[in-house]
Amino acid sequence: MKTTNLYKLTFFSFLFFLSAFIESRGQNIFSKTQYTLQSNLIFSTDKYTPFWLSANQYGEVPDKSGFISFRGSAHKEYDTLYHTSNLKMKKFGYGYGLRAVVNAGKVNQALLSEGYIKVRYGALELYGGRKREVFGLVDTLMSSGSFIWSGNALPLPKIQISIPNYTPILAKGLISIKGSFAHGWFGSTDSVKNYYLHQKSLYGRIGKPNWRMKFYAGFNHQVQWAGKPAKPFLDELSGQIISKYQSDFDTYIKVVTGVSLNKDSKGVNQPGVPVNEALNRAGNHLGTIDLALEWEDEKKRILIYRQSTYEDGSLYHLSNVSDGLLGISLKIKDKNSFLKNVVFEYLNTSNQGGPLDAVIGAIAPQLMGQDNYFNNGIYKDGWTYRSKILGTPYIIPYHRISSSYPDSLNVNENFSINNRVEAFHTNFNYIFDNFQFITRYSVSANTGSYSNPTTKKIQHSFIQNIRYSAKNYEFNLSLAFDQGQLFNNNYGINFGVKRSWIY
């Protein structure tokens, strides 16, 4: 049996037995399920949707503007984490999620943007399917987007085992951890067929839950691997015809551990392995190393976080240490305060270990350099899924800004052509009566990439969101604009109505 078919069989068998197990644990698995129905109308003065109307929407909002969207969802969360009598954690819980989207207009599409089943036993959780997630230490709701996994793209189908919440392991909660380990499916693109995702994370917290100050640190590791090229090709340096990429168990162990294929000086002539992997690692490895400091009292919560990215050896040598996401988040707990949340962020991806050419300012060629964030020589669609960037939306693929580059440029449409960016981001959340306001503004300086540089392009993007809630209904109005040199000047609107209920 082919490896791809084996993985698919494993995935669907997992979902079947998981659903059967849940059914055996209760009389009615659909009780206490939250349902929503939503309709949105989105249009703009340009053919594209304004930046903040489409970014970090889990791939549900197309880049092309002028459409109506219909969305429906059903979610069941764990009944509760604790017994009400003695506050001891329940051993077992289950839940599921389903979310479908239909867009009609300039873009016609039907999406299953979520569809998963999950079970929890003690601190452990197991789930299979598509599920909305963000990886990295960040203010999830107010951020411009976590660097490596922001919620900008449609969720990948995965099987994941995790400790989703910080769980004490030492000194009655002085040290707590959470983490995850997953296998996912990218599917196929024009360049690579049937390739996989390996994903894991581990984060620790120092400080008991009731302490005012806590320190967080951890990492996440993402790998695109296996599959086969859409067309076999000649790897000129090794003289081999490459018709598939390694997917055996030994390769999987190397993917998980990040061990170099050139360990013990094996060199370039490794059967079935292209040279750019033989001299490096199996697959496309990337991720972030994160730090955060939190202060919390009765009136406020302050979170300061830093995400440092790695794709090559530059972070190890500290040559790209200036790159990453830096943020500060303030949450006001006072119910009488109109201001609820504020976030300020600074993103820098312009260094990338420096250029390799000493003539134009290389830090040192032996310290890597030109990391070319979110791009890869084998997985030519890069760090994207269904044409959307998986990480920070400020790194933008070619198809979205092709008008800013020569027509003769020969690159993949999903190539992250704008990956050298400096951006400042602000976000305010405030309330008047039954109206909730979210004001988001960003300004970025964009210089393309080392391989496709461009003159600095300044871009301003803004969105004002207004929500009004009445009983089971929520009315949503968003006004957005883009002004600058990266996108066309553009004004857009999103009007939506949502009804929610629990049955």
Beta strands, then each sheet from edge to edge (+ up, - down):
strand 1: 34-44
strand 2: 67-76
strand 3: 92-105
strand 4: 109-121
strand 5: 124-130
strand 6: 158-170
strand 7: 175-187
strand 8: 192-193
strand 9: 195-206
strand 10: 213-225
strand 11: 228-229
strand 12: 233-235
strand 13: 240-242
strand 14: 284-296
strand 15: 300-310
strand 16: 324-332
strand 17: 339-348
strand 18: 384-385
strand 19: 388-389
strand 20: 421-432
strand 21: 435-448
strand 22: 453-470
strand 23: 473-484
strand 24: 490-502
sheet 1: 1+ 2- 3+ 4- 5+ 6- 7+ 9- 10+ 14- 15+ 16- 17+ 20- 21+ 22- 23+ 24- 1+
sheet 2: 8+ 11-
sheet 3: 12+ 13-
sheet 4: 18+ 19-
end
